[in-house]
Amino acid sequence: MDEVTVVVAHSERATLRVGDVFLKVDSDQARIDVEVEAMRLAPVPTPEVLWRRPPVLAIAAVPGRALGRLGEPSPASPAAWATAGAVIRELHDAPPPPWAGRKLVGLDAQLERECAWLVDSGALPADLVERNREIAEAAIRPWTPVFMHGDLQITHIFTDGDEVTGVIDWSEAAPGDALYDLAILTLGHEERLDDLLAGYGTDVDRDVIRAWWSLRSLLASRWLIEHGFDPSAPGCEFDVLRSRM
């Protein structure tokens, strides 16, 4: 038997790698439903679904390597980033999936709660949180829903040379804001935004992308801490928030 590697594990889900197969175990089968259907609908390279026996989904590994990692310089070339931008544009130009998407209603209240927690818990100083909250508000505006990946972290796009070989982890896919995907991919790698937009197209509001960097970091930090991740690691969410100062 091949060596078993734990890719991620917390109270909600776990992903294991066995050779060239990934086994995803999720407490919420609705997330797996979304992942399987999103990969079927997406007009971009996605992993092959090998089998599904709830609560386990088995998918094949995609060739190549991740575009990079949060907290580390991306080893990918400018051309690879541009290709990633073109692939994301193809996704965003496709018809949105038929299920409910992210809602604008309540986002401001959620931001208020998370900012208060960050300050009250002592995780971050009040002036840093307030500055990022001011920036983040630019992302809370009406948007035209697109086919949004929803969790387009830099580790979720794989390339071989300058070609995209696969986009993974589709459980958050939904109709949503195109600029959210662009912001998540460049979170902590803002120096790569020009390369990404060279392939995606420059008809985007960069101030909104910057706002999403702040908004996503503010909203995600408590969840990361409570699930055993470290947003204070070099180059991660807390550093993204500090860079806005």
Short mmCIF file of the C-alpha atoms (twelve columns), coordinates in Angstrom:
data_MODEL
# 
_entry.id   MODEL 
# 
loop_
_atom_site.group_PDB 
_atom_site.id 
_atom_site.type_symbol 
_atom_site.label_atom_id 
_atom_site.label_alt_id 
_atom_site.label_comp_id 
_atom_site.label_asym_id 
_atom_site.label_seq_id 
_atom_site.Cartn_x 
_atom_site.Cartn_y 
_atom_site.Cartn_z 
_atom_site.pdbx_PDB_model_num 
ATOM 1   C CA . MET A 1   0.000   0.000  0.000   1 
ATOM 2   C CA . ASP A 2   1.229   3.496  -0.828  1 
ATOM 3   C CA . GLU A 3   2.033   5.870  2.004   1 
ATOM 4   C CA . VAL A 4   -0.980  7.729  3.372   1 
ATOM 5   C CA . THR A 5   -0.474  11.492 3.708   1 
ATOM 6   C CA . VAL A 6   -2.853  13.708 5.670   1 
ATOM 7   C CA . VAL A 7   -3.354  16.791 3.506   1 
ATOM 8   C CA . VAL A 8   -5.770  18.569 5.831   1 
ATOM 9   C CA . ALA A 9   -7.808  17.452 8.834   1 
ATOM 10  C CA . HIS A 10  -10.138 19.266 11.220  1 
ATOM 11  C CA . SER A 11  -13.533 18.751 12.813  1 
ATOM 12  C CA . GLU A 12  -15.499 19.317 9.586   1 
ATOM 13  C CA . ARG A 13  -13.496 17.440 6.970   1 
ATOM 14  C CA . ALA A 14  -10.313 15.565 6.175   1 
ATOM 15  C CA . THR A 15  -8.375  14.925 2.981   1 
ATOM 16  C CA . LEU A 16  -5.932  12.048 2.616   1 
ATOM 17  C CA . ARG A 17  -3.572  11.255 -0.239  1 
ATOM 18  C CA . VAL A 18  -2.854  7.623  -1.117  1 
ATOM 19  C CA . GLY A 19  -0.531  7.485  -4.098  1 
ATOM 20  C CA . ASP A 20  -2.247  9.347  -6.919  1 
ATOM 21  C CA . VAL A 21  -5.670  9.287  -5.243  1 
ATOM 22  C CA . PHE A 22  -7.146  11.858 -2.870  1 
ATOM 23  C CA . LEU A 23  -9.796  10.700 -0.407  1 
ATOM 24  C CA . LYS A 24  -12.032 13.507 0.856   1 
ATOM 25  C CA . VAL A 25  -14.126 12.796 3.958   1 
ATOM 26  C CA . ASP A 26  -16.709 15.464 4.755   1 
ATOM 27  C CA . SER A 27  -19.279 15.731 7.532   1 
ATOM 28  C CA . ASP A 28  -21.520 17.755 5.197   1 
ATOM 29  C CA . GLN A 29  -22.478 15.742 2.141   1 
ATOM 30  C CA . ALA A 30  -24.045 18.846 0.582   1 
ATOM 31  C CA . ARG A 31  -20.521 20.201 0.143   1 
ATOM 32  C CA . ILE A 32  -19.508 17.034 -1.683  1 
ATOM 33  C CA . ASP A 33  -22.656 17.286 -3.843  1 
ATOM 34  C CA . VAL A 34  -21.596 20.792 -4.825  1 
ATOM 35  C CA . GLU A 35  -18.022 19.736 -5.506  1 
ATOM 36  C CA . VAL A 36  -18.962 16.861 -7.803  1 
ATOM 37  C CA . GLU A 37  -21.543 18.869 -9.750  1 
ATOM 38  C CA . ALA A 38  -19.306 21.949 -10.017 1 
ATOM 39  C CA . MET A 39  -16.494 19.874 -11.491 1 
ATOM 40  C CA . ARG A 40  -18.953 18.441 -14.009 1 
ATOM 41  C CA . LEU A 41  -20.175 21.891 -15.046 1 
ATOM 42  C CA . ALA A 42  -16.908 23.845 -14.996 1 
ATOM 43  C CA . PRO A 43  -15.398 24.469 -18.463 1 
ATOM 44  C CA . VAL A 44  -11.848 24.265 -17.081 1 
ATOM 45  C CA . PRO A 45  -9.520  21.357 -16.188 1 
ATOM 46  C CA . THR A 46  -10.703 19.577 -13.021 1 
ATOM 47  C CA . PRO A 47  -9.745  16.315 -11.265 1 
ATOM 48  C CA . GLU A 48  -11.303 13.039 -12.368 1 
ATOM 49  C CA . VAL A 49  -13.894 11.675 -9.944  1 
ATOM 50  C CA . LEU A 50  -12.965 8.022  -9.373  1 
ATOM 51  C CA . TRP A 51  -15.768 6.976  -7.045  1 
ATOM 52  C CA . ARG A 52  -18.042 8.212  -4.280  1 
ATOM 53  C CA . ARG A 53  -19.197 6.253  -1.244  1 
ATOM 54  C CA . PRO A 54  -20.553 8.712  1.342   1 
ATOM 55  C CA . PRO A 55  -18.944 10.165 3.314   1 
ATOM 56  C CA . VAL A 56  -15.901 9.579  1.057   1 
ATOM 57  C CA . LEU A 57  -15.133 11.065 -2.362  1 
ATOM 58  C CA . ALA A 58  -12.154 9.713  -4.301  1 
ATOM 59  C CA . ILE A 59  -10.563 11.892 -6.957  1 
ATOM 60  C CA . ALA A 60  -7.437  11.504 -9.067  1 
ATOM 61  C CA . ALA A 61  -4.437  13.741 -8.524  1 
ATOM 62  C CA . VAL A 62  -3.869  16.291 -11.270 1 
ATOM 63  C CA . PRO A 63  -0.400  16.514 -12.848 1 
ATOM 64  C CA . GLY A 64  1.990   19.374 -12.205 1 
ATOM 65  C CA . ARG A 65  2.438   21.432 -9.066  1 
ATOM 66  C CA . ALA A 66  0.473   24.111 -7.263  1 
ATOM 67  C CA . LEU A 67  0.856   27.681 -8.435  1 
ATOM 68  C CA . GLY A 68  2.387   28.416 -5.034  1 
ATOM 69  C CA . ARG A 69  1.755   28.517 -1.300  1 
ATOM 70  C CA . LEU A 70  0.553   31.240 1.019   1 
ATOM 71  C CA . GLY A 71  3.529   32.694 2.855   1 
ATOM 72  C CA . GLU A 72  6.059   31.643 0.206   1 
ATOM 73  C CA . PRO A 73  7.123   33.238 -3.105  1 
ATOM 74  C CA . SER A 74  5.340   31.638 -6.049  1 
ATOM 75  C CA . PRO A 75  7.727   29.578 -8.210  1 
ATOM 76  C CA . ALA A 76  5.419   29.874 -11.233 1 
ATOM 77  C CA . SER A 77  6.369   32.024 -14.199 1 
ATOM 78  C CA . PRO A 78  4.506   35.197 -15.218 1 
ATOM 79  C CA . ALA A 79  3.201   33.234 -18.207 1 
ATOM 80  C CA . ALA A 80  1.763   30.549 -15.900 1 
ATOM 81  C CA . TRP A 81  -0.010  33.221 -13.875 1 
ATOM 82  C CA . ALA A 82  -1.382  34.741 -17.089 1 
ATOM 83  C CA . THR A 83  -2.638  31.314 -18.181 1 
ATOM 84  C CA . ALA A 84  -4.306  30.917 -14.792 1 
ATOM 85  C CA . GLY A 85  -5.991  34.272 -15.376 1 
ATOM 86  C CA . ALA A 86  -7.298  33.112 -18.754 1 
ATOM 87  C CA . VAL A 87  -8.650  29.878 -17.213 1 
ATOM 88  C CA . ILE A 88  -10.420 31.834 -14.475 1 
ATOM 89  C CA . ARG A 89  -11.939 34.157 -17.085 1 
ATOM 90  C CA . GLU A 90  -13.256 31.118 -18.957 1 
ATOM 91  C CA . LEU A 91  -14.888 29.913 -15.747 1 
ATOM 92  C CA . HIS A 92  -16.390 33.314 -14.991 1 
ATOM 93  C CA . ASP A 93  -17.767 33.616 -18.533 1 
ATOM 94  C CA . ALA A 94  -19.621 30.298 -18.208 1 
ATOM 95  C CA . PRO A 95  -23.261 30.145 -17.003 1 
ATOM 96  C CA . PRO A 96  -23.354 30.244 -13.172 1 
ATOM 97  C CA . PRO A 97  -24.316 26.988 -11.436 1 
ATOM 98  C CA . PRO A 98  -28.025 26.611 -10.625 1 
ATOM 99  C CA . TRP A 99  -27.793 26.565 -6.810  1 
ATOM 100 C CA . ALA A 100 -27.913 29.523 -4.429  1 
ATOM 101 C CA . GLY A 101 -24.857 31.725 -4.231  1 
ATOM 102 C CA . ARG A 102 -23.240 34.029 -1.715  1 
ATOM 103 C CA . LYS A 103 -25.524 36.762 -0.473  1 
ATOM 104 C CA . LEU A 104 -24.650 40.416 -0.094  1 
ATOM 105 C CA . VAL A 105 -27.279 40.780 2.629   1 
ATOM 106 C CA . GLY A 106 -25.731 40.341 6.054   1 
ATOM 107 C CA . LEU A 107 -22.126 40.635 4.932   1 
ATOM 108 C CA . ASP A 108 -21.692 43.961 6.731   1 
ATOM 109 C CA . ALA A 109 -23.074 42.470 9.960   1 
ATOM 110 C CA . GLN A 110 -20.724 39.510 9.651   1 
ATOM 111 C CA . LEU A 111 -17.810 41.902 9.155   1 
ATOM 112 C CA . GLU A 112 -18.803 43.801 12.293  1 
ATOM 113 C CA . ARG A 113 -18.928 40.601 14.370  1 
ATOM 114 C CA . GLU A 114 -15.561 39.316 13.184  1 
ATOM 115 C CA . CYS A 115 -13.844 42.677 13.666  1 
ATOM 116 C CA . ALA A 116 -15.185 42.863 17.216  1 
ATOM 117 C CA . TRP A 117 -13.929 39.341 17.941  1 
ATOM 118 C CA . LEU A 118 -10.439 40.085 16.604  1 
ATOM 119 C CA . VAL A 119 -10.157 43.122 18.872  1 
ATOM 120 C CA . ASP A 120 -11.880 41.666 21.962  1 
ATOM 121 C CA . SER A 121 -9.830  38.455 21.818  1 
ATOM 122 C CA . GLY A 122 -6.594  40.405 21.537  1 
ATOM 123 C CA . ALA A 123 -5.743  38.752 18.226  1 
ATOM 124 C CA . LEU A 124 -5.104  42.091 16.511  1 
ATOM 125 C CA . PRO A 125 -4.875  45.746 17.591  1 
ATOM 126 C CA . ALA A 126 -7.957  47.900 17.153  1 
ATOM 127 C CA . ASP A 127 -6.366  50.436 14.791  1 
ATOM 128 C CA . LEU A 128 -5.248  47.705 12.371  1 
ATOM 129 C CA . VAL A 129 -8.694  46.113 12.385  1 
ATOM 130 C CA . GLU A 130 -10.443 49.453 11.893  1 
ATOM 131 C CA . ARG A 131 -8.187  50.451 8.988   1 
ATOM 132 C CA . ASN A 132 -8.834  47.159 7.207   1 
ATOM 133 C CA . ARG A 133 -12.536 47.388 7.938   1 
ATOM 134 C CA . GLU A 134 -12.601 50.752 6.157   1 
ATOM 135 C CA . ILE A 135 -10.841 49.235 3.149   1 
ATOM 136 C CA . ALA A 136 -13.020 46.105 3.187   1 
ATOM 137 C CA . GLU A 137 -16.266 48.042 2.852   1 
ATOM 138 C CA . ALA A 138 -15.505 48.722 -0.841  1 
ATOM 139 C CA . ALA A 139 -16.078 45.010 -1.556  1 
ATOM 140 C CA . ILE A 140 -19.608 45.121 -0.109  1 
ATOM 141 C CA . ARG A 141 -21.426 46.340 -3.186  1 
ATOM 142 C CA . PRO A 142 -23.787 44.823 -5.762  1 
ATOM 143 C CA . TRP A 143 -22.146 42.392 -8.208  1 
ATOM 144 C CA . THR A 144 -23.285 40.424 -11.241 1 
ATOM 145 C CA . PRO A 145 -23.057 36.739 -10.254 1 
ATOM 146 C CA . VAL A 146 -20.609 34.570 -12.207 1 
ATOM 147 C CA . PHE A 147 -19.513 30.939 -11.932 1 
ATOM 148 C CA . MET A 148 -17.282 31.502 -8.897  1 
ATOM 149 C CA . HIS A 149 -14.907 28.827 -7.614  1 
ATOM 150 C CA . GLY A 150 -15.279 30.290 -4.125  1 
ATOM 151 C CA . ASP A 151 -12.039 28.972 -2.598  1 
ATOM 152 C CA . LEU A 152 -9.463  29.734 -5.280  1 
ATOM 153 C CA . GLN A 153 -6.419  29.595 -3.052  1 
ATOM 154 C CA . ILE A 154 -3.014  29.551 -4.702  1 
ATOM 155 C CA . THR A 155 -2.656  25.869 -3.761  1 
ATOM 156 C CA . HIS A 156 -5.799  24.991 -5.715  1 
ATOM 157 C CA . ILE A 157 -4.476  25.745 -9.220  1 
ATOM 158 C CA . PHE A 158 -1.946  23.305 -10.669 1 
ATOM 159 C CA . THR A 159 0.380   24.025 -13.565 1 
ATOM 160 C CA . ASP A 160 2.907   22.158 -15.669 1 
ATOM 161 C CA . GLY A 161 5.269   24.691 -17.176 1 
ATOM 162 C CA . ASP A 162 3.058   27.543 -18.328 1 
ATOM 163 C CA . GLU A 163 -0.104  25.437 -18.692 1 
ATOM 164 C CA . VAL A 164 -2.879  24.927 -16.154 1 
ATOM 165 C CA . THR A 165 -3.398  21.205 -15.582 1 
ATOM 166 C CA . GLY A 166 -6.177  21.331 -13.030 1 
ATOM 167 C CA . VAL A 167 -8.240  23.377 -10.584 1 
ATOM 168 C CA . ILE A 168 -9.146  21.521 -7.387  1 
ATOM 169 C CA . ASP A 169 -11.403 21.836 -4.310  1 
ATOM 170 C CA . TRP A 170 -14.774 22.982 -5.664  1 
ATOM 171 C CA . SER A 171 -16.930 22.600 -2.534  1 
ATOM 172 C CA . GLU A 172 -17.480 26.380 -2.263  1 
ATOM 173 C CA . ALA A 173 -18.424 26.877 -5.931  1 
ATOM 174 C CA . ALA A 174 -21.523 29.034 -6.427  1 
ATOM 175 C CA . PRO A 175 -22.799 32.104 -8.231  1 
ATOM 176 C CA . GLY A 176 -20.781 34.975 -6.805  1 
ATOM 177 C CA . ASP A 177 -18.396 37.882 -7.236  1 
ATOM 178 C CA . ALA A 178 -15.706 37.389 -9.889  1 
ATOM 179 C CA . LEU A 179 -13.340 39.702 -8.043  1 
ATOM 180 C CA . TYR A 180 -13.507 37.477 -4.958  1 
ATOM 181 C CA . ASP A 181 -11.843 34.645 -6.886  1 
ATOM 182 C CA . LEU A 182 -9.135  36.987 -8.190  1 
ATOM 183 C CA . ALA A 183 -8.525  38.336 -4.701  1 
ATOM 184 C CA . ILE A 184 -8.271  34.916 -3.031  1 
ATOM 185 C CA . LEU A 185 -5.768  33.702 -5.617  1 
ATOM 186 C CA . THR A 186 -3.526  36.751 -5.133  1 
ATOM 187 C CA . LEU A 187 -3.959  36.975 -1.345  1 
ATOM 188 C CA . GLY A 188 -0.439  37.432 0.000   1 
ATOM 189 C CA . HIS A 189 0.872   37.526 -3.580  1 
ATOM 190 C CA . GLU A 190 -0.312  40.940 -4.679  1 
ATOM 191 C CA . GLU A 191 2.864   41.384 -6.743  1 
ATOM 192 C CA . ARG A 192 1.392   38.737 -9.094  1 
ATOM 193 C CA . LEU A 193 -1.850  40.607 -9.769  1 
ATOM 194 C CA . ASP A 194 -0.531  42.207 -12.973 1 
ATOM 195 C CA . ASP A 195 0.514   38.801 -14.318 1 
ATOM 196 C CA . LEU A 196 -2.889  37.308 -13.457 1 
ATOM 197 C CA . LEU A 197 -4.802  40.158 -15.078 1 
ATOM 198 C CA . ALA A 198 -2.652  39.897 -18.218 1 
ATOM 199 C CA . GLY A 199 -4.519  36.665 -18.891 1 
ATOM 200 C CA . TYR A 200 -7.847  37.497 -17.260 1 
ATOM 201 C CA . GLY A 201 -8.278  40.950 -18.763 1 
ATOM 202 C CA . THR A 202 -7.786  44.332 -17.156 1 
ATOM 203 C CA . ASP A 203 -11.469 45.336 -16.997 1 
ATOM 204 C CA . VAL A 204 -11.545 44.894 -13.224 1 
ATOM 205 C CA . ASP A 205 -11.643 47.277 -10.293 1 
ATOM 206 C CA . ARG A 206 -8.350  46.764 -8.472  1 
ATOM 207 C CA . ASP A 207 -9.603  48.698 -5.445  1 
ATOM 208 C CA . VAL A 208 -12.309 46.066 -4.978  1 
ATOM 209 C CA . ILE A 209 -9.726  43.276 -5.210  1 
ATOM 210 C CA . ARG A 210 -7.699  45.055 -2.514  1 
ATOM 211 C CA . ALA A 211 -10.873 45.409 -0.463  1 
ATOM 212 C CA . TRP A 212 -11.488 41.665 -0.737  1 
ATOM 213 C CA . TRP A 213 -7.946  41.009 0.545   1 
ATOM 214 C CA . SER A 214 -8.892  42.856 3.722   1 
ATOM 215 C CA . LEU A 215 -12.452 41.527 3.917   1 
ATOM 216 C CA . ARG A 216 -11.515 37.892 3.420   1 
ATOM 217 C CA . SER A 217 -8.670  38.129 5.947   1 
ATOM 218 C CA . LEU A 218 -10.927 39.732 8.555   1 
ATOM 219 C CA . LEU A 219 -13.745 37.232 8.021   1 
ATOM 220 C CA . ALA A 220 -11.578 34.103 7.897   1 
ATOM 221 C CA . SER A 221 -9.142  34.666 10.768  1 
ATOM 222 C CA . ARG A 222 -11.336 33.424 13.623  1 
ATOM 223 C CA . TRP A 223 -12.316 30.275 11.703  1 
ATOM 224 C CA . LEU A 224 -8.663  29.566 10.929  1 
ATOM 225 C CA . ILE A 225 -7.647  29.976 14.568  1 
ATOM 226 C CA . GLU A 226 -10.504 27.809 15.854  1 
ATOM 227 C CA . HIS A 227 -9.700  25.032 13.350  1 
ATOM 228 C CA . GLY A 228 -5.994  24.799 14.103  1 
ATOM 229 C CA . PHE A 229 -4.565  27.035 11.373  1 
ATOM 230 C CA . ASP A 230 -2.299  30.015 11.977  1 
ATOM 231 C CA . PRO A 231 -3.239  33.295 10.242  1 
ATOM 232 C CA . SER A 232 -0.259  34.947 11.968  1 
ATOM 233 C CA . ALA A 233 2.284   32.801 10.065  1 
ATOM 234 C CA . PRO A 234 4.624   34.829 7.813   1 
ATOM 235 C CA . GLY A 235 2.890   35.983 4.641   1 
ATOM 236 C CA . CYS A 236 -0.549  34.848 5.789   1 
ATOM 237 C CA . GLU A 237 -3.746  36.705 6.734   1 
ATOM 238 C CA . PHE A 238 -2.397  38.854 9.565   1 
ATOM 239 C CA . ASP A 239 0.516   40.001 7.387   1 
ATOM 240 C CA . VAL A 240 -1.972  40.809 4.601   1 
ATOM 241 C CA . LEU A 241 -3.899  42.983 7.064   1 
ATOM 242 C CA . ARG A 242 -0.725  44.667 8.336   1 
ATOM 243 C CA . SER A 243 0.338   45.490 4.775   1 
ATOM 244 C CA . ARG A 244 -2.787  47.642 4.400   1 
ATOM 245 C CA . MET A 245 -1.398  50.013 7.040   1 
# 
